[in-house]
Amino acid sequence: MFDLNLKTLNWINEKLKLDLTWQLTEEYVKMPEGTDARDYFSAKKASPYQGQNYIQVFSDRFEFMNDLSILDLIFNVGTKSAVYLNEINV
């Protein structure tokens, strides 16, 4: 699963022409120095990032669902996904 996640991150970075960089740690650090991005997104809390609603599959039957996944954004917004992300400062 870890390898799939890394490949997915690289694919998204490439397709959206983002210039994101990350590095892997050698060990788990309970209280890291500097920015700790582990709590930026949580399935248990509402996201602080709110962008414009976009048309989603089944939008004729359901309200807009925020924070589904990056794939939802890419499949529904297409090449403008990077612009959408930049507008909400992710």
PDB file of N, CA, C and O in Angstrom, chain B, residues numbered from 101:
ATOM      1  N   MET B 101       0.818  -1.182   0.000  1.00  0.00           N
ATOM      2  CA  MET B 101       0.000   0.000   0.000  1.00  0.00           C
ATOM      3  C   MET B 101       0.871   1.259   0.000  1.00  0.00           C
ATOM      4  O   MET B 101       0.543   2.254  -0.646  1.00  0.00           O
ATOM      5  N   PHE B 102       1.963   1.201   0.719  1.00  0.00           N
ATOM      6  CA  PHE B 102       2.877   2.337   0.794  1.00  0.00           C
ATOM      7  C   PHE B 102       3.402   2.692  -0.597  1.00  0.00           C
ATOM      8  O   PHE B 102       3.427   3.864  -0.975  1.00  0.00           O
ATOM      9  N   ASP B 103       3.818   1.687  -1.349  1.00  0.00           N
ATOM     10  CA  ASP B 103       4.327   1.930  -2.713  1.00  0.00           C
ATOM     11  C   ASP B 103       3.249   2.540  -3.607  1.00  0.00           C
ATOM     12  O   ASP B 103       3.525   3.450  -4.390  1.00  0.00           O
ATOM     13  N   LEU B 104       2.025   2.038  -3.487  1.00  0.00           N
ATOM     14  CA  LEU B 104       0.917   2.582  -4.274  1.00  0.00           C
ATOM     15  C   LEU B 104       0.682   4.046  -3.917  1.00  0.00           C
ATOM     16  O   LEU B 104       0.470   4.873  -4.804  1.00  0.00           O
ATOM     17  N   ASN B 105       0.717   4.369  -2.633  1.00  0.00           N
ATOM     18  CA  ASN B 105       0.531   5.763  -2.211  1.00  0.00           C
ATOM     19  C   ASN B 105       1.614   6.670  -2.782  1.00  0.00           C
ATOM     20  O   ASN B 105       1.313   7.773  -3.238  1.00  0.00           O
ATOM     21  N   LEU B 106       2.860   6.228  -2.765  1.00  0.00           N
ATOM     22  CA  LEU B 106       3.947   7.033  -3.334  1.00  0.00           C
ATOM     23  C   LEU B 106       3.773   7.225  -4.831  1.00  0.00           C
ATOM     24  O   LEU B 106       3.968   8.325  -5.348  1.00  0.00           O
ATOM     25  N   LYS B 107       3.408   6.159  -5.524  1.00  0.00           N
ATOM     26  CA  LYS B 107       3.186   6.270  -6.973  1.00  0.00           C
ATOM     27  C   LYS B 107       2.012   7.202  -7.269  1.00  0.00           C
ATOM     28  O   LYS B 107       2.047   7.961  -8.237  1.00  0.00           O
ATOM     29  N   THR B 108       0.982   7.145  -6.439  1.00  0.00           N
ATOM     30  CA  THR B 108      -0.173   8.018  -6.626  1.00  0.00           C
ATOM     31  C   THR B 108       0.208   9.481  -6.407  1.00  0.00           C
ATOM     32  O   THR B 108      -0.200  10.349  -7.179  1.00  0.00           O
ATOM     33  N   LEU B 109       0.981   9.757  -5.370  1.00  0.00           N
ATOM     34  CA  LEU B 109       1.447  11.122  -5.128  1.00  0.00           C
ATOM     35  C   LEU B 109       2.275  11.643  -6.304  1.00  0.00           C
ATOM     36  O   LEU B 109       2.107  12.785  -6.731  1.00  0.00           O
ATOM     37  N   ASN B 110       3.157  10.808  -6.817  1.00  0.00           N
ATOM     38  CA  ASN B 110       3.977  11.210  -7.969  1.00  0.00           C
ATOM     39  C   ASN B 110       3.112  11.447  -9.206  1.00  0.00           C
ATOM     40  O   ASN B 110       3.344  12.398  -9.952  1.00  0.00           O
ATOM     41  N   TRP B 111       2.121  10.588  -9.426  1.00  0.00           N
ATOM     42  CA  TRP B 111       1.229  10.728 -10.581  1.00  0.00           C
ATOM     43  C   TRP B 111       0.449  12.035 -10.492  1.00  0.00           C
ATOM     44  O   TRP B 111       0.349  12.766 -11.477  1.00  0.00           O
ATOM     45  N   ILE B 112      -0.107  12.334  -9.311  1.00  0.00           N
ATOM     46  CA  ILE B 112      -0.861  13.573  -9.120  1.00  0.00           C
ATOM     47  C   ILE B 112       0.034  14.785  -9.329  1.00  0.00           C
ATOM     48  O   ILE B 112      -0.357  15.746  -9.992  1.00  0.00           O
ATOM     49  N   ASN B 113       1.217  14.738  -8.770  1.00  0.00           N
ATOM     50  CA  ASN B 113       2.182  15.824  -8.923  1.00  0.00           C
ATOM     51  C   ASN B 113       2.487  16.070 -10.406  1.00  0.00           C
ATOM     52  O   ASN B 113       2.565  17.214 -10.851  1.00  0.00           O
ATOM     53  N   GLU B 114       2.654  14.998 -11.147  1.00  0.00           N
ATOM     54  CA  GLU B 114       2.959  15.099 -12.578  1.00  0.00           C
ATOM     55  C   GLU B 114       1.763  15.596 -13.379  1.00  0.00           C
ATOM     56  O   GLU B 114       1.901  16.513 -14.189  1.00  0.00           O
ATOM     57  N   LYS B 115       0.592  15.003 -13.163  1.00  0.00           N
ATOM     58  CA  LYS B 115      -0.593  15.348 -13.957  1.00  0.00           C
ATOM     59  C   LYS B 115      -1.061  16.780 -13.719  1.00  0.00           C
ATOM     60  O   LYS B 115      -1.514  17.453 -14.644  1.00  0.00           O
ATOM     61  N   LEU B 116      -0.949  17.239 -12.481  1.00  0.00           N
ATOM     62  CA  LEU B 116      -1.382  18.598 -12.173  1.00  0.00           C
ATOM     63  C   LEU B 116      -0.266  19.621 -12.357  1.00  0.00           C
ATOM     64  O   LEU B 116      -0.449  20.818 -12.134  1.00  0.00           O
ATOM     65  N   LYS B 117       0.902  19.113 -12.773  1.00  0.00           N
ATOM     66  CA  LYS B 117       2.071  19.970 -12.999  1.00  0.00           C
ATOM     67  C   LYS B 117       2.378  20.810 -11.758  1.00  0.00           C
ATOM     68  O   LYS B 117       2.652  22.008 -11.840  1.00  0.00           O
ATOM     69  N   LEU B 118       2.321  20.146 -10.622  1.00  0.00           N
ATOM     70  CA  LEU B 118       2.647  20.788  -9.360  1.00  0.00           C
ATOM     71  C   LEU B 118       4.137  20.635  -9.106  1.00  0.00           C
ATOM     72  O   LEU B 118       4.789  19.774  -9.696  1.00  0.00           O
ATOM     73  N   ASP B 119       4.654  21.441  -8.261  1.00  0.00           N
ATOM     74  CA  ASP B 119       6.073  21.337  -7.911  1.00  0.00           C
ATOM     75  C   ASP B 119       6.182  20.978  -6.426  1.00  0.00           C
ATOM     76  O   ASP B 119       6.811  21.686  -5.640  1.00  0.00           O
ATOM     77  N   LEU B 120       5.553  19.865  -6.071  1.00  0.00           N
ATOM     78  CA  LEU B 120       5.556  19.427  -4.678  1.00  0.00           C
ATOM     79  C   LEU B 120       6.771  18.544  -4.413  1.00  0.00           C
ATOM     80  O   LEU B 120       7.163  17.731  -5.249  1.00  0.00           O
ATOM     81  N   THR B 121       7.342  18.719  -3.263  1.00  0.00           N
ATOM     82  CA  THR B 121       8.451  17.847  -2.860  1.00  0.00           C
ATOM     83  C   THR B 121       8.153  17.299  -1.478  1.00  0.00           C
ATOM     84  O   THR B 121       7.472  17.946  -0.682  1.00  0.00           O
ATOM     85  N   TRP B 122       8.640  16.152  -1.201  1.00  0.00           N
ATOM     86  CA  TRP B 122       8.504  15.534   0.109  1.00  0.00           C
ATOM     87  C   TRP B 122       9.676  14.602   0.309  1.00  0.00           C
ATOM     88  O   TRP B 122      10.364  14.220  -0.638  1.00  0.00           O
ATOM     89  N   GLN B 123       9.884  14.252   1.539  1.00  0.00           N
ATOM     90  CA  GLN B 123      10.936  13.290   1.834  1.00  0.00           C
ATOM     91  C   GLN B 123      10.418  12.317   2.874  1.00  0.00           C
ATOM     92  O   GLN B 123       9.597  12.665   3.723  1.00  0.00           O
ATOM     93  N   LEU B 124      10.898  11.128   2.794  1.00  0.00           N
ATOM     94  CA  LEU B 124      10.493  10.085   3.733  1.00  0.00           C
ATOM     95  C   LEU B 124      11.395  10.134   4.963  1.00  0.00           C
ATOM     96  O   LEU B 124      12.571  10.486   4.880  1.00  0.00           O
ATOM     97  N   THR B 125      10.822   9.779   6.085  1.00  0.00           N
ATOM     98  CA  THR B 125      11.614   9.736   7.307  1.00  0.00           C
ATOM     99  C   THR B 125      12.142   8.321   7.519  1.00  0.00           C
ATOM    100  O   THR B 125      11.585   7.354   6.999  1.00  0.00           O
ATOM    101  N   GLU B 126      13.195   8.216   8.268  1.00  0.00           N
ATOM    102  CA  GLU B 126      13.771   6.912   8.585  1.00  0.00           C
ATOM    103  C   GLU B 126      13.049   6.260   9.768  1.00  0.00           C
ATOM    104  O   GLU B 126      13.058   5.039   9.924  1.00  0.00           O
ATOM    105  N   GLU B 127      12.423   7.108  10.598  1.00  0.00           N
ATOM    106  CA  GLU B 127      11.729   6.593  11.775  1.00  0.00           C
ATOM    107  C   GLU B 127      10.567   7.513  12.126  1.00  0.00           C
ATOM    108  O   GLU B 127      10.519   8.664  11.692  1.00  0.00           O
ATOM    109  N   TYR B 128       9.637   6.996  12.910  1.00  0.00           N
ATOM    110  CA  TYR B 128       8.504   7.796  13.368  1.00  0.00           C
ATOM    111  C   TYR B 128       8.984   8.774  14.430  1.00  0.00           C
ATOM    112  O   TYR B 128       9.679   8.398  15.374  1.00  0.00           O
ATOM    113  N   VAL B 129       8.603  10.034  14.258  1.00  0.00           N
ATOM    114  CA  VAL B 129       8.967  11.067  15.226  1.00  0.00           C
ATOM    115  C   VAL B 129       7.670  11.567  15.852  1.00  0.00           C
ATOM    116  O   VAL B 129       6.818  12.132  15.165  1.00  0.00           O
ATOM    117  N   LYS B 130       7.524  11.358  17.158  1.00  0.00           N
ATOM    118  CA  LYS B 130       6.282  11.720  17.831  1.00  0.00           C
ATOM    119  C   LYS B 130       6.038  13.223  17.811  1.00  0.00           C
ATOM    120  O   LYS B 130       4.915  13.648  17.540  1.00  0.00           O
ATOM    121  N   MET B 131       7.027  14.025  18.083  1.00  0.00           N
ATOM    122  CA  MET B 131       6.903  15.486  18.103  1.00  0.00           C
ATOM    123  C   MET B 131       7.983  16.087  17.196  1.00  0.00           C
ATOM    124  O   MET B 131       9.050  16.462  17.681  1.00  0.00           O
ATOM    125  N   PRO B 132       7.720  16.183  15.887  1.00  0.00           N
ATOM    126  CA  PRO B 132       8.736  16.704  14.967  1.00  0.00           C
ATOM    127  C   PRO B 132       8.976  18.200  15.144  1.00  0.00           C
ATOM    128  O   PRO B 132       8.110  18.941  15.608  1.00  0.00           O
ATOM    129  N   GLU B 133      10.159  18.610  14.768  1.00  0.00           N
ATOM    130  CA  GLU B 133      10.482  20.045  14.763  1.00  0.00           C
ATOM    131  C   GLU B 133       9.923  20.654  13.481  1.00  0.00           C
ATOM    132  O   GLU B 133       9.812  19.974  12.462  1.00  0.00           O
ATOM    133  N   GLY B 134       9.581  21.910  13.536  1.00  0.00           N
ATOM    134  CA  GLY B 134       9.078  22.597  12.340  1.00  0.00           C
ATOM    135  C   GLY B 134       7.618  22.262  12.077  1.00  0.00           C
ATOM    136  O   GLY B 134       6.857  22.002  13.010  1.00  0.00           O
ATOM    137  N   THR B 135       7.228  22.268  10.807  1.00  0.00           N
ATOM    138  CA  THR B 135       5.845  22.032  10.415  1.00  0.00           C
ATOM    139  C   THR B 135       5.500  20.554  10.496  1.00  0.00           C
ATOM    140  O   THR B 135       6.218  19.711   9.959  1.00  0.00           O
ATOM    141  N   ASP B 136       4.414  20.249  11.158  1.00  0.00           N
ATOM    142  CA  ASP B 136       3.907  18.885  11.256  1.00  0.00           C
ATOM    143  C   ASP B 136       2.604  18.814  10.472  1.00  0.00           C
ATOM    144  O   ASP B 136       1.569  19.296  10.931  1.00  0.00           O
ATOM    145  N   ALA B 137       2.658  18.213   9.292  1.00  0.00           N
ATOM    146  CA  ALA B 137       1.496  18.197   8.411  1.00  0.00           C
ATOM    147  C   ALA B 137       0.593  16.990   8.630  1.00  0.00           C
ATOM    148  O   ALA B 137      -0.378  16.807   7.896  1.00  0.00           O
ATOM    149  N   ARG B 138       0.894  16.172   9.617  1.00  0.00           N
ATOM    150  CA  ARG B 138       0.098  14.955   9.819  1.00  0.00           C
ATOM    151  C   ARG B 138      -1.348  15.245  10.182  1.00  0.00           C
ATOM    152  O   ARG B 138      -2.221  14.423   9.900  1.00  0.00           O
ATOM    153  N   ASP B 139      -1.626  16.365  10.786  1.00  0.00           N
ATOM    154  CA  ASP B 139      -2.993  16.673  11.208  1.00  0.00           C
ATOM    155  C   ASP B 139      -3.703  17.657  10.287  1.00  0.00           C
ATOM    156  O   ASP B 139      -4.760  18.175  10.649  1.00  0.00           O
ATOM    157  N   TYR B 140      -3.155  17.926   9.116  1.00  0.00           N
ATOM    158  CA  TYR B 140      -3.787  18.876   8.200  1.00  0.00           C
ATOM    159  C   TYR B 140      -5.148  18.373   7.722  1.00  0.00           C
ATOM    160  O   TYR B 140      -6.085  19.154   7.563  1.00  0.00           O
ATOM    161  N   PHE B 141      -5.247  17.086   7.499  1.00  0.00           N
ATOM    162  CA  PHE B 141      -6.479  16.507   6.978  1.00  0.00           C
ATOM    163  C   PHE B 141      -6.907  15.362   7.880  1.00  0.00           C
ATOM    164  O   PHE B 141      -6.088  14.533   8.278  1.00  0.00           O
ATOM    165  N   SER B 142      -8.180  15.322   8.195  1.00  0.00           N
ATOM    166  CA  SER B 142      -8.698  14.295   9.082  1.00  0.00           C
ATOM    167  C   SER B 142     -10.093  13.907   8.633  1.00  0.00           C
ATOM    168  O   SER B 142     -10.901  14.765   8.281  1.00  0.00           O
ATOM    169  N   ALA B 143     -10.371  12.624   8.647  1.00  0.00           N
ATOM    170  CA  ALA B 143     -11.718  12.162   8.318  1.00  0.00           C
ATOM    171  C   ALA B 143     -12.701  12.516   9.424  1.00  0.00           C
ATOM    172  O   ALA B 143     -13.914  12.486   9.217  1.00  0.00           O
ATOM    173  N   LYS B 144     -12.175  12.853  10.604  1.00  0.00           N
ATOM    174  CA  LYS B 144     -13.028  13.140  11.755  1.00  0.00           C
ATOM    175  C   LYS B 144     -13.365  14.619  11.902  1.00  0.00           C
ATOM    176  O   LYS B 144     -14.305  14.965  12.617  1.00  0.00           O
ATOM    177  N   LYS B 145     -12.615  15.498  11.237  1.00  0.00           N
ATOM    178  CA  LYS B 145     -12.844  16.939  11.361  1.00  0.00           C
ATOM    179  C   LYS B 145     -13.105  17.550   9.990  1.00  0.00           C
ATOM    180  O   LYS B 145     -12.615  17.056   8.974  1.00  0.00           O
ATOM    181  N   ALA B 146     -13.871  18.614   9.972  1.00  0.00           N
ATOM    182  CA  ALA B 146     -14.118  19.330   8.717  1.00  0.00           C
ATOM    183  C   ALA B 146     -12.818  19.991   8.258  1.00  0.00           C
ATOM    184  O   ALA B 146     -12.029  20.469   9.073  1.00  0.00           O
ATOM    185  N   SER B 147     -12.617  20.009   6.979  1.00  0.00           N
ATOM    186  CA  SER B 147     -11.419  20.617   6.408  1.00  0.00           C
ATOM    187  C   SER B 147     -11.476  22.136   6.520  1.00  0.00           C
ATOM    188  O   SER B 147     -12.532  22.733   6.313  1.00  0.00           O
ATOM    189  N   PRO B 148     -10.345  22.767   6.846  1.00  0.00           N
ATOM    190  CA  PRO B 148     -10.316  24.229   6.865  1.00  0.00           C
ATOM    191  C   PRO B 148     -10.251  24.810   5.448  1.00  0.00           C
ATOM    192  O   PRO B 148     -10.398  26.019   5.264  1.00  0.00           O
ATOM    193  N   TYR B 149     -10.034  23.956   4.457  1.00  0.00           N
ATOM    194  CA  TYR B 149      -9.912  24.397   3.071  1.00  0.00           C
ATOM    195  C   TYR B 149     -11.255  24.269   2.371  1.00  0.00           C
ATOM    196  O   TYR B 149     -11.761  23.162   2.182  1.00  0.00           O
ATOM    197  N   GLN B 150     -11.827  25.395   1.991  1.00  0.00           N
ATOM    198  CA  GLN B 150     -13.115  25.389   1.308  1.00  0.00           C
ATOM    199  C   GLN B 150     -12.967  26.114  -0.023  1.00  0.00           C
ATOM    200  O   GLN B 150     -12.724  27.321  -0.056  1.00  0.00           O
ATOM    201  N   GLY B 151     -13.111  25.391  -1.095  1.00  0.00           N
ATOM    202  CA  GLY B 151     -13.045  25.996  -2.414  1.00  0.00           C
ATOM    203  C   GLY B 151     -14.436  26.134  -3.002  1.00  0.00           C
ATOM    204  O   GLY B 151     -15.434  25.853  -2.338  1.00  0.00           O
ATOM    205  N   GLN B 152     -14.494  26.559  -4.227  1.00  0.00           N
ATOM    206  CA  GLN B 152     -15.761  26.658  -4.943  1.00  0.00           C
ATOM    207  C   GLN B 152     -16.304  25.249  -5.186  1.00  0.00           C
ATOM    208  O   GLN B 152     -15.539  24.312  -5.414  1.00  0.00           O
ATOM    209  N   ASN B 153     -17.601  25.112  -5.138  1.00  0.00           N
ATOM    210  CA  ASN B 153     -18.209  23.837  -5.519  1.00  0.00           C
ATOM    211  C   ASN B 153     -18.008  23.625  -7.006  1.00  0.00           C
ATOM    212  O   ASN B 153     -17.990  24.584  -7.777  1.00  0.00           O
ATOM    213  N   TYR B 154     -17.860  22.396  -7.404  1.00  0.00           N
ATOM    214  CA  TYR B 154     -17.765  22.039  -8.818  1.00  0.00           C
ATOM    215  C   TYR B 154     -18.765  20.924  -9.090  1.00  0.00           C
ATOM    216  O   TYR B 154     -19.255  20.286  -8.158  1.00  0.00           O
ATOM    217  N   ILE B 155     -19.063  20.692 -10.330  1.00  0.00           N
ATOM    218  CA  ILE B 155     -20.049  19.666 -10.679  1.00  0.00           C
ATOM    219  C   ILE B 155     -19.434  18.299 -10.424  1.00  0.00           C
ATOM    220  O   ILE B 155     -18.351  17.985 -10.918  1.00  0.00           O
ATOM    221  N   GLN B 156     -20.140  17.495  -9.648  1.00  0.00           N
ATOM    222  CA  GLN B 156     -19.714  16.135  -9.350  1.00  0.00           C
ATOM    223  C   GLN B 156     -20.702  15.160  -9.981  1.00  0.00           C
ATOM    224  O   GLN B 156     -21.827  15.522 -10.325  1.00  0.00           O
ATOM    225  N   VAL B 157     -20.258  13.926 -10.123  1.00  0.00           N
ATOM    226  CA  VAL B 157     -21.150  12.884 -10.613  1.00  0.00           C
ATOM    227  C   VAL B 157     -22.343  12.811  -9.662  1.00  0.00           C
ATOM    228  O   VAL B 157     -22.167  12.889  -8.446  1.00  0.00           O
ATOM    229  N   PHE B 158     -23.516  12.667 -10.183  1.00  0.00           N
ATOM    230  CA  PHE B 158     -24.769  12.602  -9.424  1.00  0.00           C
ATOM    231  C   PHE B 158     -25.123  13.921  -8.742  1.00  0.00           C
ATOM    232  O   PHE B 158     -25.899  13.928  -7.786  1.00  0.00           O
ATOM    233  N   SER B 159     -24.567  15.036  -9.216  1.00  0.00           N
ATOM    234  CA  SER B 159     -24.903  16.333  -8.614  1.00  0.00           C
ATOM    235  C   SER B 159     -26.367  16.700  -8.852  1.00  0.00           C
ATOM    236  O   SER B 159     -26.898  17.594  -8.193  1.00  0.00           O
ATOM    237  N   ASP B 160     -27.013  16.022  -9.780  1.00  0.00           N
ATOM    238  CA  ASP B 160     -28.442  16.263  -9.991  1.00  0.00           C
ATOM    239  C   ASP B 160     -29.283  15.657  -8.864  1.00  0.00           C
ATOM    240  O   ASP B 160     -30.450  16.010  -8.696  1.00  0.00           O
ATOM    241  N   ARG B 161     -28.682  14.740  -8.090  1.00  0.00           N
ATOM    242  CA  ARG B 161     -29.421  14.072  -7.015  1.00  0.00           C
ATOM    243  C   ARG B 161     -28.882  14.345  -5.615  1.00  0.00           C
ATOM    244  O   ARG B 161     -29.597  14.176  -4.627  1.00  0.00           O
ATOM    245  N   PHE B 162     -27.629  14.765  -5.530  1.00  0.00           N
ATOM    246  CA  PHE B 162     -27.003  14.948  -4.219  1.00  0.00           C
ATOM    247  C   PHE B 162     -26.330  16.309  -4.125  1.00  0.00           C
ATOM    248  O   PHE B 162     -25.911  16.877  -5.134  1.00  0.00           O
ATOM    249  N   GLU B 163     -26.228  16.828  -2.898  1.00  0.00           N
ATOM    250  CA  GLU B 163     -25.508  18.069  -2.660  1.00  0.00           C
ATOM    251  C   GLU B 163     -24.026  17.863  -2.926  1.00  0.00           C
ATOM    252  O   GLU B 163     -23.545  16.731  -2.977  1.00  0.00           O
ATOM    253  N   PHE B 164     -23.311  18.959  -3.094  1.00  0.00           N
ATOM    254  CA  PHE B 164     -21.864  18.905  -3.255  1.00  0.00           C
ATOM    255  C   PHE B 164     -21.241  18.271  -2.018  1.00  0.00           C
ATOM    256  O   PHE B 164     -21.607  18.611  -0.893  1.00  0.00           O
ATOM    257  N   MET B 165     -20.310  17.359  -2.220  1.00  0.00           N
ATOM    258  CA  MET B 165     -19.612  16.707  -1.119  1.00  0.00           C
ATOM    259  C   MET B 165     -18.155  17.160  -1.144  1.00  0.00           C
ATOM    260  O   MET B 165     -17.394  16.812  -2.047  1.00  0.00           O
ATOM    261  N   ASN B 166     -17.790  17.933  -0.143  1.00  0.00           N
ATOM    262  CA  ASN B 166     -16.428  18.454  -0.033  1.00  0.00           C
ATOM    263  C   ASN B 166     -15.486  17.364   0.472  1.00  0.00           C
ATOM    264  O   ASN B 166     -15.916  16.437   1.158  1.00  0.00           O
ATOM    265  N   ASP B 167     -14.217  17.475   0.135  1.00  0.00           N
ATOM    266  CA  ASP B 167     -13.158  16.600   0.665  1.00  0.00           C
ATOM    267  C   ASP B 167     -13.309  15.125   0.302  1.00  0.00           C
ATOM    268  O   ASP B 167     -12.948  14.265   1.105  1.00  0.00           O
ATOM    269  N   LEU B 168     -13.830  14.809  -0.880  1.00  0.00           N
ATOM    270  CA  LEU B 168     -13.936  13.397  -1.236  1.00  0.00           C
ATOM    271  C   LEU B 168     -12.557  12.808  -1.494  1.00  0.00           C
ATOM    272  O   LEU B 168     -12.110  11.916  -0.772  1.00  0.00           O
ATOM    273  N   SER B 169     -11.890  13.303  -2.516  1.00  0.00           N
ATOM    274  CA  SER B 169     -10.531  12.844  -2.816  1.00  0.00           C
ATOM    275  C   SER B 169      -9.975  13.704  -3.944  1.00  0.00           C
ATOM    276  O   SER B 169     -10.706  14.415  -4.633  1.00  0.00           O
ATOM    277  N   ILE B 170      -8.671  13.616  -4.107  1.00  0.00           N
ATOM    278  CA  ILE B 170      -8.032  14.335  -5.211  1.00  0.00           C
ATOM    279  C   ILE B 170      -8.506  13.756  -6.541  1.00  0.00           C
ATOM    280  O   ILE B 170      -8.590  14.479  -7.534  1.00  0.00           O
ATOM    281  N   LEU B 171      -8.815  12.468  -6.572  1.00  0.00           N
ATOM    282  CA  LEU B 171      -9.292  11.859  -7.815  1.00  0.00           C
ATOM    283  C   LEU B 171     -10.659  12.411  -8.200  1.00  0.00           C
ATOM    284  O   LEU B 171     -10.926  12.613  -9.385  1.00  0.00           O
ATOM    285  N   ASP B 172     -11.529  12.659  -7.225  1.00  0.00           N
ATOM    286  CA  ASP B 172     -12.825  13.277  -7.518  1.00  0.00           C
ATOM    287  C   ASP B 172     -12.610  14.624  -8.186  1.00  0.00           C
ATOM    288  O   ASP B 172     -13.258  14.950  -9.180  1.00  0.00           O
ATOM    289  N   LEU B 173     -11.692  15.401  -7.629  1.00  0.00           N
ATOM    290  CA  LEU B 173     -11.391  16.712  -8.209  1.00  0.00           C
ATOM    291  C   LEU B 173     -10.854  16.577  -9.629  1.00  0.00           C
ATOM    292  O   LEU B 173     -11.331  17.259 -10.537  1.00  0.00           O
ATOM    293  N   ILE B 174      -9.877  15.715  -9.829  1.00  0.00           N
ATOM    294  CA  ILE B 174      -9.266  15.551 -11.160  1.00  0.00           C
ATOM    295  C   ILE B 174     -10.287  15.049 -12.175  1.00  0.00           C
ATOM    296  O   ILE B 174     -10.348  15.564 -13.292  1.00  0.00           O
ATOM    297  N   PHE B 175     -11.089  14.054 -11.803  1.00  0.00           N
ATOM    298  CA  PHE B 175     -12.050  13.494 -12.753  1.00  0.00           C
ATOM    299  C   PHE B 175     -13.173  14.467 -13.097  1.00  0.00           C
ATOM    300  O   PHE B 175     -13.728  14.409 -14.194  1.00  0.00           O
ATOM    301  N   ASN B 176     -13.510  15.357 -12.174  1.00  0.00           N
ATOM    302  CA  ASN B 176     -14.616  16.277 -12.421  1.00  0.00           C
ATOM    303  C   ASN B 176     -14.193  17.655 -12.897  1.00  0.00           C
ATOM    304  O   ASN B 176     -14.951  18.319 -13.604  1.00  0.00           O
ATOM    305  N   VAL B 177     -13.010  18.097 -12.529  1.00  0.00           N
ATOM    306  CA  VAL B 177     -12.546  19.433 -12.914  1.00  0.00           C
ATOM    307  C   VAL B 177     -11.506  19.352 -14.031  1.00  0.00           C
ATOM    308  O   VAL B 177     -11.362  20.291 -14.814  1.00  0.00           O
ATOM    309  N   GLY B 178     -10.790  18.246 -14.104  1.00  0.00           N
ATOM    310  CA  GLY B 178      -9.834  18.044 -15.179  1.00  0.00           C
ATOM    311  C   GLY B 178      -8.591  18.899 -15.047  1.00  0.00           C
ATOM    312  O   GLY B 178      -8.014  19.010 -13.965  1.00  0.00           O
ATOM    313  N   THR B 179      -8.184  19.499 -16.142  1.00  0.00           N
ATOM    314  CA  THR B 179      -6.915  20.232 -16.195  1.00  0.00           C
ATOM    315  C   THR B 179      -6.909  21.483 -15.324  1.00  0.00           C
ATOM    316  O   THR B 179      -5.845  22.050 -15.076  1.00  0.00           O
ATOM    317  N   LYS B 180      -8.058  21.918 -14.860  1.00  0.00           N
ATOM    318  CA  LYS B 180      -8.123  23.100 -13.998  1.00  0.00           C
ATOM    319  C   LYS B 180      -7.993  22.747 -12.514  1.00  0.00           C
ATOM    320  O   LYS B 180      -8.134  23.620 -11.658  1.00  0.00           O
ATOM    321  N   SER B 181      -7.729  21.489 -12.207  1.00  0.00           N
ATOM    322  CA  SER B 181      -7.612  21.059 -10.810  1.00  0.00           C
ATOM    323  C   SER B 181      -6.499  21.784 -10.073  1.00  0.00           C
ATOM    324  O   SER B 181      -6.665  22.152  -8.910  1.00  0.00           O
ATOM    325  N   ALA B 182      -5.375  21.992 -10.727  1.00  0.00           N
ATOM    326  CA  ALA B 182      -4.257  22.695 -10.072  1.00  0.00           C
ATOM    327  C   ALA B 182      -4.646  24.132  -9.747  1.00  0.00           C
ATOM    328  O   ALA B 182      -4.288  24.647  -8.688  1.00  0.00           O
ATOM    329  N   VAL B 183      -5.376  24.781 -10.649  1.00  0.00           N
ATOM    330  CA  VAL B 183      -5.848  26.151 -10.394  1.00  0.00           C
ATOM    331  C   VAL B 183      -6.784  26.148  -9.188  1.00  0.00           C
ATOM    332  O   VAL B 183      -6.689  27.022  -8.327  1.00  0.00           O
ATOM    333  N   TYR B 184      -7.678  25.180  -9.124  1.00  0.00           N
ATOM    334  CA  TYR B 184      -8.607  25.051  -7.994  1.00  0.00           C
ATOM    335  C   TYR B 184      -7.835  24.924  -6.688  1.00  0.00           C
ATOM    336  O   TYR B 184      -8.151  25.607  -5.714  1.00  0.00           O
ATOM    337  N   LEU B 185      -6.822  24.054  -6.655  1.00  0.00           N
ATOM    338  CA  LEU B 185      -6.029  23.866  -5.438  1.00  0.00           C
ATOM    339  C   LEU B 185      -5.269  25.125  -5.051  1.00  0.00           C
ATOM    340  O   LEU B 185      -5.171  25.460  -3.870  1.00  0.00           O
ATOM    341  N   ASN B 186      -4.733  25.821  -6.044  1.00  0.00           N
ATOM    342  CA  ASN B 186      -3.999  27.064  -5.758  1.00  0.00           C
ATOM    343  C   ASN B 186      -4.924  28.134  -5.192  1.00  0.00           C
ATOM    344  O   ASN B 186      -4.501  28.939  -4.362  1.00  0.00           O
ATOM    345  N   GLU B 187      -6.167  28.154  -5.624  1.00  0.00           N
ATOM    346  CA  GLU B 187      -7.114  29.153  -5.143  1.00  0.00           C
ATOM    347  C   GLU B 187      -7.473  28.955  -3.671  1.00  0.00           C
ATOM    348  O   GLU B 187      -7.805  29.915  -2.976  1.00  0.00           O
ATOM    349  N   ILE B 188      -7.406  27.708  -3.197  1.00  0.00           N
ATOM    350  CA  ILE B 188      -7.718  27.473  -1.783  1.00  0.00           C
ATOM    351  C   ILE B 188      -6.440  27.349  -0.957  1.00  0.00           C
ATOM    352  O   ILE B 188      -6.488  27.013   0.226  1.00  0.00           O
ATOM    353  N   ASN B 189      -5.296  27.622  -1.589  1.00  0.00           N
ATOM    354  CA  ASN B 189      -4.002  27.644  -0.900  1.00  0.00           C
ATOM    355  C   ASN B 189      -3.652  26.339  -0.194  1.00  0.00           C
ATOM    356  O   ASN B 189      -3.243  26.348   0.967  1.00  0.00           O
ATOM    357  N   VAL B 190      -3.810  25.240  -0.881  1.00  0.00           N
ATOM    358  CA  VAL B 190      -3.412  23.950  -0.307  1.00  0.00           C
ATOM    359  C   VAL B 190      -1.928  23.776  -0.485  1.00  0.00           C
ATOM    360  O   VAL B 190      -1.371  22.757  -0.076  1.00  0.00           O
TER     361      VAL B 190
END
